[in-house]
Amino acid sequence: MALLRTQVVIVGAGMVGLSLAVALAIRGREVVVIERQAAKKEMPSAPQLRVSAMSGGSQQWLQALGVWPMLPPERIGTYRKMHVWDRDNGADIHFDADQAGLDALGDIVENAVVESCLWQRAEALGVKVIDEVEHEAPEFSAQDVTLSLSNGDIILAQLLVAADGARSKLREQAGTPMVFKDYEQHGLVATIKSQHPHQGTARQAFMEGGPLALLPLNDPHHLSIVWTRPQLEAERLQNLDETDFNHELNAASDNVLGVLKVVSERQSFPLQMRYAEQWLHQRQVLIGDAAHTIHPLAGQGANLGIGDARELSARLNELGTLNGQWDAVALMRTLRSYERARKAAAVQQIATMEGFHQLFRTANPVLRLLRGTGLKLVDAQPLLKQFFLHQASK
């Protein structure tokens, strides 16, 4: 049993929690990270199924943290072009990084690879990591928060950050009211091999039931797929034999890359929207999936969470201390300012994804016609395309 005093304790060692820990530690803040599962510090040798599309803004921040250079180049799939099409009406739109004066539109990276590099960076900076532990409900006072762990340790901190995911235990313990929507869809993920090279192009085909995303990996013939389907349909696809699955995958892709073959296991996960109405509870603040989850339609979930960590770390690092202590009033003012800024960003993303979701799921023939017309209009307007590209790269 040990009593540990720290400025910040972060519960959750995913990309969001660890990136916050690194950003604070770089500026000399004392940080302890708590993780329920065993720490995944080793770089996975085999490709992992869960990937994220990192925007230019997320990549630049990870670069500033000294994490991006640690990623093995062979595990990064850079895409410079994007092709989106509607299988119902044939309308499509093309995006190119050159049109917006960008080096790239984004990078496809395995979540586990990023987390492994973040673990290494955090430990090198002196962040104390305690894994394979549970925690009791935190106890708050005017000056600190106490967190008791299942291994007998007690953490005494000035700030508790809940980065413990979509089913956040800390959020539930605080009784935080939530807005929730079940899309009644699952995202099926797998790694596939294509007959023709992907040429650094991310592709997404919209169809009844949900889109199929083909995300380029570093190997010119390997891609990660995220196939959004109604729950029962996703379960059926997951359980098909390889030959039948490949047949349905090729039909859904319109053979845009020739013959496609699955080269990994298949997994699926439910798609749900969550939004916490309150991100602050005394000295506890929510970030990442603990605060919000969105439909993966545009692949912005990881970027939204990293944006939370970037904003919170910037505000905390600007906050002065007296003998290592934050002034309670100044700290709460800073946290409320963070909450306002990131709530606005989250609501905007949720509204945008909800609009896209409804538009592409509709069976209304008039809306389908407008959908196709809209794609064609945007594709014909270079300035409008540049606007969308710059928004997505933040």
C-alpha positions in Angstrom: 0.0 0.0 0.0 1.3 3.4 -1.0 0.1 7.0 -0.8 0.9 8.8 -4.1 0.6 12.5 -4.5 0.4 14.0 -7.9 -1.0 17.0 -9.8 -3.1 14.9 -12.3 -4.4 11.4 -12.2 -5.7 10.1 -15.5 -7.9 7.0 -15.6 -7.6 5.3 -19.0 -4.5 4.6 -21.1 -5.8 4.7 -24.6 -4.6 7.2 -27.2 -6.4 10.1 -25.6 -5.4 9.6 -22.0 -1.8 8.8 -22.8 -1.4 11.8 -25.2 -2.7 14.1 -22.4 -0.2 12.5 -19.9 2.7 13.1 -22.3 1.7 16.7 -23.1 1.5 17.5 -19.3 4.7 15.7 -18.4 6.7 17.5 -21.1 5.9 20.7 -19.2 7.0 19.2 -15.9 3.5 18.3 -14.5 3.4 15.3 -12.2 1.1 12.7 -13.8 -0.2 9.2 -12.8 -2.0 7.0 -15.2 -4.4 4.3 -14.1 -5.4 1.5 -16.5 -7.8 -1.4 -15.7 -6.2 -3.8 -18.3 -2.6 -4.9 -18.7 -0.5 -2.2 -20.3 0.0 -2.8 -24.0 3.6 -1.4 -24.1 5.0 -3.8 -26.7 4.7 -3.0 -30.3 2.4 -5.6 -31.9 4.2 -7.6 -34.5 1.1 -8.5 -36.5 -1.2 -5.9 -38.0 -4.1 -4.9 -35.8 -7.7 -4.5 -37.0 -8.7 -1.3 -35.1 -7.3 1.7 -37.0 -7.8 5.4 -36.9 -7.6 8.0 -39.7 -5.3 10.6 -38.2 -5.9 14.2 -39.5 -3.1 16.6 -40.2 -3.8 18.4 -36.9 -3.6 15.2 -34.8 -0.4 14.2 -36.6 1.2 17.6 -36.0 0.3 17.5 -32.3 1.7 13.9 -31.9 4.8 15.2 -33.7 5.2 18.0 -31.2 4.9 15.5 -28.4 7.8 13.4 -29.8 5.5 10.5 -30.5 4.9 10.5 -34.2 8.6 10.0 -35.1 8.5 6.8 -32.9 5.9 5.2 -35.2 7.4 2.6 -37.6 7.0 4.0 -41.1 5.8 0.6 -42.4 2.8 0.8 -40.0 1.6 4.2 -41.4 -0.7 4.3 -44.5 -0.7 7.8 -45.9 -3.6 8.8 -48.2 -3.4 11.8 -50.5 -6.7 11.3 -52.3 -10.2 10.3 -51.4 -13.0 8.9 -53.6 -16.6 8.8 -52.3 -19.4 7.5 -54.3 -23.1 6.7 -54.0 -24.0 3.2 -55.3 -27.7 4.2 -55.6 -27.3 6.9 -58.2 -23.7 6.8 -59.4 -22.8 10.2 -58.1 -19.3 10.6 -56.8 -16.8 13.1 -55.5 -12.9 13.2 -55.6 -10.7 14.9 -53.1 -6.9 15.5 -53.7 -4.4 16.9 -51.2 -2.9 19.0 -54.0 -6.1 20.9 -54.5 -5.9 22.3 -51.0 -2.1 22.7 -50.9 -1.7 19.9 -48.4 1.0 17.2 -48.3 -1.6 14.5 -47.4 -5.2 14.2 -46.3 -4.4 11.9 -43.4 -2.7 8.7 -42.2 -4.2 5.4 -41.3 -2.5 4.0 -38.2 -3.3 1.0 -36.0 -4.5 2.2 -32.6 -2.3 -0.3 -30.8 0.8 1.0 -32.6 0.1 4.6 -31.5 -0.7 3.5 -27.9 2.6 1.5 -27.7 4.6 4.6 -28.7 2.7 6.7 -26.3 3.4 4.3 -23.4 7.1 4.4 -24.2 7.1 8.2 -24.4 5.1 8.6 -21.2 7.4 6.3 -19.2 10.5 8.1 -20.6 9.1 11.4 -19.3 8.6 10.0 -15.8 4.8 9.4 -16.0 3.9 6.8 -13.3 1.7 4.1 -14.9 -0.3 1.7 -12.7 -2.1 -1.0 -14.7 -4.3 -4.0 -14.0 -6.1 -2.2 -11.2 -9.7 -1.2 -10.5 -10.7 2.0 -8.6 -13.4 2.9 -6.1 -15.6 6.0 -6.5 -13.4 9.1 -6.0 -13.7 11.3 -2.9 -13.6 15.0 -3.5 -12.6 17.9 -1.2 -12.1 21.6 -1.8 -8.4 21.1 -2.6 -8.0 17.6 -4.0 -9.5 14.3 -5.1 -8.7 10.9 -3.5 -8.8 7.7 -5.6 -8.4 4.3 -3.9 -7.1 1.4 -6.0 -7.7 -2.3 -5.8 -4.0 -2.9 -5.1 -4.2 -0.9 -1.9 -2.6 2.3 -3.3 -4.3 5.7 -2.7 -3.8 8.5 -5.2 -4.2 12.1 -3.9 -4.4 14.5 -6.9 -5.5 18.0 -7.7 -7.3 16.9 -10.8 -8.9 13.6 -12.0 -9.3 13.1 -15.7 -11.8 10.5 -16.9 -10.3 9.1 -20.2 -11.8 5.6 -19.5 -13.8 5.2 -22.7 -17.4 5.0 -23.9 -18.5 3.0 -20.9 -16.7 5.3 -18.4 -17.0 4.0 -14.9 -16.0 7.5 -13.5 -18.8 9.1 -15.5 -21.3 6.6 -14.2 -20.1 7.0 -10.6 -20.7 10.8 -11.0 -24.2 10.2 -12.2 -23.6 12.3 -15.3 -26.7 12.7 -17.5 -26.2 11.4 -21.1 -27.7 11.8 -24.5 -27.6 8.4 -26.2 -28.6 7.0 -29.6 -28.2 3.4 -30.8 -27.7 3.4 -34.6 -28.7 -0.3 -34.7 -25.7 -0.8 -36.9 -22.3 -2.5 -36.4 -19.0 -1.7 -37.9 -17.3 -4.8 -39.3 -13.5 -4.4 -39.5 -10.9 -6.6 -41.3 -7.7 -6.3 -43.4 -8.0 -7.1 -47.1 -5.7 -7.5 -50.0 -6.6 -5.9 -53.4 -5.7 -7.0 -56.9 -4.9 -3.4 -57.9 -2.7 -1.0 -55.8 -4.8 1.4 -53.7 -2.5 4.3 -54.8 -2.8 6.1 -51.5 -6.5 6.7 -52.0 -9.1 6.3 -49.2 -12.4 5.1 -50.7 -15.9 5.0 -49.3 -19.0 3.6 -51.1 -22.4 4.5 -49.7 -25.2 2.0 -50.1 -28.4 1.0 -48.4 -27.7 -0.1 -44.8 -24.4 1.8 -44.4 -21.1 2.7 -46.1 -18.1 0.5 -46.9 -14.8 2.3 -46.2 -11.5 1.1 -47.9 -8.6 2.6 -46.0 -5.1 2.3 -47.5 -2.3 0.8 -45.4 1.4 1.1 -46.0 1.5 -2.0 -48.3 0.1 -0.8 -51.7 -2.2 -3.9 -51.9 -3.4 -4.0 -48.3 -6.3 -2.0 -46.9 -8.3 -1.8 -43.7 -12.1 -2.0 -44.1 -14.9 -0.6 -42.0 -18.2 -1.9 -43.3 -21.2 -0.4 -41.6 -24.2 -2.8 -41.7 -27.4 -3.4 -39.7 -26.6 -5.5 -36.7 -27.9 -8.8 -37.9 -26.4 -8.3 -41.3 -23.0 -7.5 -39.8 -23.2 -10.7 -37.7 -24.1 -12.7 -40.9 -21.1 -11.2 -42.8 -18.8 -11.9 -39.9 -19.8 -15.6 -39.8 -19.7 -16.2 -43.6 -17.0 -18.5 -44.9 -14.1 -16.7 -46.5 -15.2 -17.4 -50.1 -18.7 -16.1 -49.6 -17.5 -13.0 -47.7 -15.1 -12.1 -50.5 -17.9 -12.4 -53.0 -20.1 -10.0 -51.1 -17.2 -7.6 -50.4 -16.3 -7.4 -54.1 -19.9 -6.7 -55.0 -20.2 -3.9 -52.5 -16.9 -2.3 -53.6 -18.0 -2.2 -57.3 -14.6 -3.9 -58.0 -13.0 -0.5 -57.8 -9.7 -2.2 -56.9 -10.2 -5.4 -58.7 -10.6 -8.6 -56.8 -10.6 -8.2 -53.0 -9.7 -11.0 -50.5 -9.9 -10.9 -46.7 -6.5 -11.7 -45.1 -7.4 -11.4 -41.4 -10.0 -12.3 -38.9 -13.2 -10.3 -38.9 -14.5 -8.3 -35.9 -17.5 -6.1 -35.4 -18.6 -3.5 -32.8 -21.8 -1.6 -32.2 -22.2 2.0 -33.4 -23.7 4.3 -30.9 -23.7 8.0 -30.2 -23.1 9.2 -26.6 -22.8 12.7 -25.3 -22.3 13.7 -21.7 -24.3 16.8 -20.8 -21.9 17.7 -18.0 -18.1 17.2 -18.5 -17.2 18.6 -15.0 -17.9 17.0 -11.7 -16.1 18.8 -8.9 -12.4 18.1 -9.6 -13.2 15.5 -12.3 -13.2 16.3 -16.1 -14.2 14.1 -19.0 -12.2 13.7 -22.3 -12.4 11.5 -25.4 -15.0 8.7 -25.6 -15.9 9.2 -21.9 -17.4 12.5 -23.0 -18.7 11.6 -26.5 -18.8 8.9 -29.2 -19.8 9.6 -32.8 -20.8 7.6 -35.8 -17.5 6.5 -37.6 -18.9 7.8 -41.0 -16.0 10.2 -41.5 -13.5 8.6 -39.3 -13.3 11.6 -36.9 -13.7 9.9 -33.5 -10.0 9.6 -32.7 -9.3 13.1 -33.9 -12.1 14.5 -31.8 -10.7 12.8 -28.7 -7.2 13.9 -29.4 -8.5 17.4 -29.8 -9.9 17.2 -26.3 -6.5 16.2 -24.9 -4.7 18.9 -26.9 -7.1 21.6 -25.7 -7.1 20.5 -22.0 -3.3 20.2 -21.9 -2.8 23.6 -23.4 -5.1 25.2 -20.9 -3.6 23.4 -17.9 -0.1 24.1 -19.0 -0.9 27.8 -19.1 -2.2 27.7 -15.6 0.4 28.9 -13.0 1.0 27.1 -9.7 2.1 28.2 -6.2 4.4 25.6 -4.7 3.1 23.1 -7.2 -0.6 23.8 -6.3 -3.2 25.2 -8.7 -5.5 27.8 -7.3 -8.9 26.1 -6.9 -10.9 29.0 -8.5 -8.4 29.4 -11.4 -8.5 25.7 -12.0 -12.2 25.5 -12.2 -12.4 28.5 -14.5 -9.9 26.8 -16.8 -11.8 23.6 -16.8 -15.1 25.4 -17.6 -13.4 27.2 -20.5 -12.1 23.8 -21.8 -15.6 22.3 -21.4 -17.3 25.1 -23.4 -14.8 24.9 -26.2 -14.8 21.1 -26.6 -18.5 20.7 -26.2 -19.0 23.0 -29.1 -16.6 20.9 -31.2 -18.3 17.7 -30.2 -21.8 19.0 -30.9 -20.8 20.2 -34.3 -19.3 16.8 -35.1 -22.3 14.9 -33.8 -24.7 17.0 -35.7 -22.7 16.7 -38.9 -22.4 12.9 -38.6 -26.1 12.6 -37.8 -27.0 14.6 -40.9 -24.8 12.5 -43.1 -26.2 9.3 -41.5 -29.8 10.3 -42.1 -29.1 11.5 -45.6 -27.4 8.4 -46.8 -29.7 6.0 -45.0 -32.9 7.5 -46.3 -35.2 5.6 -48.7 -36.9 8.8 -49.8 -36.4 9.1 -53.5 -36.4 12.9 -53.4 -33.7 13.0 -50.8 -31.7 10.4 -52.7 -31.9 12.6 -55.8 -30.7 15.6 -53.8 -27.9 13.6 -52.3 -26.6 12.7 -55.7 -27.0 16.2 -57.0 -25.2 17.6 -53.9 -22.2 15.3 -54.5 -21.9 16.4 -58.1 -22.2 20.1 -57.2 -19.4 19.8 -54.5 -17.2 17.9 -56.9 -17.5 20.7 -59.5 -16.6 23.5 -57.0 -12.9 23.6 -56.2 -13.2 26.2 -53.5 -15.9 24.3 -51.7 -13.8 21.1 -51.9 -10.8 23.0 -50.4 -13.0 24.2 -47.5 -14.1 20.6 -46.7 -10.5 19.4 -46.9 -9.2 22.1 -44.6 -11.9 21.3 -42.1 -11.2 17.6 -42.1 -7.4 18.2 -41.7 -7.7 20.1 -38.4 
